[in-house]
Amino acid sequence: SLTEIVEAQAGMWYIVPQFVGFLIFLVSSFAETNRAPFDLSEADAELVGGFNTEYGGGRFAAFFAAEYLNMVVVSGLTVTFFLGGWQLPFGIDPPTWVDPIVVIAKMSFFLFFFIWIRGTLPRLRYDQLMSFGWKVLLPLATLNALVTAIVVVAVN
């Protein structure tokens, strides 16, 4: 469960031993949420504006809200999987009423990061995106899984 994942990070957040996994997850999160530089299906900076030009009013608002809700969900997963959820760094143990504030603060940082990256990075061409995915991300993720499996077996 997600609660057990957070509780297992009491000694050390998973971002420390799995920094490469965190970077892979972060880049994949940009692709999952269709944020720049992976927003080829949307392409809102183009003349026609991607698929959103077909919708107006309430339907456009629903698509727009769903994109940002997806960013909130991915931010929550990032905080849960890699940043210790409601836990503070350095073993600080605040009262339980602070826990939701900690999670919201960490999620807000990632929401800001998503929006900042979208405004900073240019969109990749389709061939660059495919090359990056197949030649960089997939081998790096496979190597990360292999090294993690070897370390887990060796330690246990």
N, C-alpha and C positions, 0 to 999 in steps of 0.2 A: 504494500500500500504506500501511498505518497507520504503518509505520516511516518512510517517506518524508514523510508528513505531519508527524510529530514532528521529523524532521531539518530540514524546511523552516522550522520555527519557531525555529531557532537564534538568529537576530538579534532577533526580536520574536515573542512569543506571539500567536496569532491572536485572543485576547480583546481586544487593544488596537485593531486596525483593524476588528474585527467585533464590537464590544460589543453592538450591537443584535441581530445574529445570535445571539450568545451568549444574550441574554435570551430570544429567541424559542425557541431550542433548549432552554433551561432550563424554560420554561413548558410546552413540548411534552413534555418529559421527565416532568413531573409528570402530564400527561394520559396518556402512554404507560404509565406504571407504576401508573396508577389510584390515585394518592396525592391527598390533600386538596389543593386544593378540587375535584378532578376525579374523585372516587371514587363517582360516582353509581351505577354498576353494582354496586358492592360494598355501600355504605351500611351498614357494620358498626355504626354507632351507632343504627340503627333498631331497632324492637322485634324484628323477625324476623332481622335481621342479614344481609340480602342473600342471595346465592346460596350462601354458605358454610354456611347452616343445613342444606342438603341433604346435606352431607358430614360425616363424623365419622372420628375415628381417623387412620389412615394417609393417606386421601385428603385430609382437611383439612390435615394436615401437609404433604403434597406441594404443595397450592395455596399454602399460607402460605410455604413455602420458595421456591417459584417466584416469588412476588411480590418477596421480598427479593433473590433472585438476579437478577431483572430490574433492581432498583435498582443492584446491583453492576455489571452490564453497562452501564447508562446512565451511571453514574459513570465507568467506564473510558473510554467514548466521549467524555464531556465533557472528561476530562483529556487524552485524545489529540487531540481536535479543537481545543481552545481554550487549554489550559494547558501546552502544550509537553511533554506526556508525562513522560519521565524527566529532563527538563532543569530545572535550577534557574534562578531569575531572576538578572539582573544579570551574566550571563556566567560565573557560577561553574561550574567544570568539576571535579566530584568524581571519584573513582575509579569504575570501572564497577560495583563491587559495591554502590554506594550507589543505583544507578538503581532497582532494585525497591522499595527503601525509600521513595524519593521518590514513585513512582507510588502505592504503597499509602497513603502519608500524604495525597496529594491526593485519592485516591478516598475515604478515610475522612472527609475534610472534607465531601465531597458527600453521603456516606451520612448523616452527622450533620445536614447541611442538609435532606435529604429528611425525616428523622424530625422535626426541629424544626419545619419548615413544616407537617407533618401535625398536630402538636400545637398549632399556633398559629392557623392559618387555618380559618374555618368553611367548610362545604360550600356550593358554589354551587347555586342552583336550576337546573333544566334550561334554563329560558328565559334566565337570566343566562349560563349556560355557552355556549349557542348564540350569543347576542348577542356575547359576548366573542370567540368564535372567528371569527365571520363579519365582525364590524365592527371588530375591533382586530387580532387576530393575522394573519388572512389579508392584509389590506391592508398591514400593517407588514412581513410577510415578502415580499410582492411588491415593495414599495418598496425594501426592503433588497437584494433580488436585482437589481433594476433599477439602483440606484445603484452596487452592486458591479460590475456588468457595464460600466457607463459608465466607472467609474474604472479598471478593468483595461484597457479598450480605449484610454483616454486616456493611461495611463502607458506602455503597451507600444506 
